[in-house]
Amino acid sequence: MSDFVRPPTGDLSPAELQVSLHRVAEWAFHYRTTLEARAIGPSTQPGDIAARFPDTMPAAGVPMSTVFDELDDVVMPGILHWGHPSFLGYYGSTSNGPALIGEIAAAALNVSAMTWKTSPAATELESVVMRWILDLLDFPRTFFGVVYDTASVALLHALAAARELAIPAVRARGLLHREGAPVLRVYASEQAHSSLVKAMIMLGLGENNIVRIPTDDVFRMDVDALRAAMIRDRALGFQAMAVVATIGTTSTASVDSVSAIAPVAQEFGAWLHVDAAYGGAIAALPEHRSVTEGLAAADSVVVNPHKWLFVPLDFSVLYLRNPDTLRALFLETPEYLEGDAQRSNETTPDYMDYGIQLGRRFRALKAWMVFRAFGRDGLVSRIREQRRLAEDFAEWVTATDGFELAAPLSMAVVCFRFRPPGASIDVVNAANVAIVQRINAAGGAYLTHTTLRGEVCMRIGIGNMATTTEHLVHLWTQVLEASRDLDVPM
Ligand SMILES: Cc1ncc(COP(=O)(O)O)c(C=O)c1O
């Protein structure tokens, strides 16, 4: 290891900082431009990377050049390359040039958007991007937005507000000592995301108080079944706390009818939360805007720009019809911030008042950079193109003997299945798992599988700006080859 000098402050010297920043820029550039040539999956086995480092923190520091070597030699072999254009798992990666630059700039600033005063620009840019997203998706302009890390945390906050309305003064008195009070219930489709379970656990409401509503033949919540469940529960003495509708469910991107669900929630005095974490983005396309019909009646809506609006992890937005409930629940100003807090102001809020988190990253910076660099038209044309790619892929599936769509095409998610005629469910399930495993192990493409009504299918989500027809053709060729090699009788 070469000798190196650190100034008395202990940080990098200006020279080492400058060289290292240039190096990381080159490193990121090289990574992004050679990504496609890499095998998508890691080459390591579980524990390999951790085993390369000692159990205790090394006492002596090392030059950044050594750190870079370790990054390449030890860390990089264990990366699953989400940004690869043929990585089609989950929703596709939302990384891109401006996003990457925005993350670097935010790290350089490292401000905390607790109050407007602790970072006026972080607060105001957050308000600006909240309004831009509302406008892009044509959501009600009166909604108030706040940024969290994930949709799971956004849901937790929405349900905390719903709980406060259902059990007055739970903030002050807690949940205990409520002898004889009704048990609260939350209703969501059987396709709703698992984050609901965690929220119910965190809020002390119990996962058993989630009522899973069946879905119709295209995986949308059956609204008659919802109403029947709520009537039955009321007769049994339960209290309806919330209904969660989903625009873009995780497996198939199915869309619950918010306009049909809203009056039912209202009839029972329940909070309506809309999980549009993935699917909200499609509303940027006027031709798909109908997915948001009825949204004005929602109490809260979550949209994850880190799923499909080209803002990298993490960036999740909770929109509220009436933010005062959430603010009243979480307003708690520590002594040392009393001088900074402004006592609510619509345009320059103290965002710390709207949730559990005090210190808050300058997440809006990367979103603002992405939105400025691409503009509204750029975002819309990418989403439209990704939808077109998904349509093409779905057509190839339906035009091929032995394959079927496992769910109607929705947004940019395609669920499809290899189903040789006459094969039993067990054979079909095993074949679809085997195809996914083989393709992922080969490293040229990546997809996942999911299970719909007990039957396994393959699933792709297109969200990476770098993904083109060529990448999908490549994946489809591999799927066909793998299905032939399985030698299942057709
Ligand atoms: C519909 C839906 N809601 C919520 C989530 C949770 O998102 P997050 O990882 O931001 O908590 C997901 C994740 O895939 C999802 O698909």
PDBQT file of the ligand as one rigid body, heavy atoms in Angstrom, charges set to zero:
ROOT
HETATM    1  C1  LIG A 501     -48.352  -2.449  -6.035  1.00  0.00    +0.000 C 
HETATM    2  C2  LIG A 501     -47.195  -2.293  -5.094  1.00  0.00    +0.000 A 
HETATM    3  N1  LIG A 501     -47.356  -1.612  -3.957  1.00  0.00    +0.000 NA
HETATM    4  C3  LIG A 501     -46.362  -1.445  -3.085  1.00  0.00    +0.000 A 
HETATM    5  C4  LIG A 501     -45.122  -1.982  -3.321  1.00  0.00    +0.000 A 
HETATM    6  C5  LIG A 501     -44.030  -1.757  -2.320  1.00  0.00    +0.000 C 
HETATM    7  O1  LIG A 501     -43.134  -0.844  -2.842  1.00  0.00    +0.000 OA
HETATM    8  P1  LIG A 501     -41.883  -0.318  -2.010  1.00  0.00    +0.000 P 
HETATM    9  O2  LIG A 501     -40.762  -1.252  -2.331  1.00  0.00    +0.000 OA
HETATM   10  O3  LIG A 501     -41.648   1.065  -2.525  1.00  0.00    +0.000 OA
HETATM   11  O4  LIG A 501     -42.256  -0.347  -0.576  1.00  0.00    +0.000 OA
HETATM   12  C6  LIG A 501     -44.893  -2.707  -4.492  1.00  0.00    +0.000 A 
HETATM   13  C7  LIG A 501     -43.575  -3.300  -4.757  1.00  0.00    +0.000 C 
HETATM   14  O5  LIG A 501     -43.335  -3.995  -5.684  1.00  0.00    +0.000 OA
HETATM   15  C8  LIG A 501     -45.961  -2.869  -5.398  1.00  0.00    +0.000 A 
HETATM   16  O6  LIG A 501     -45.802  -3.568  -6.523  1.00  0.00    +0.000 OA
ENDROOT
TORSDOF 0
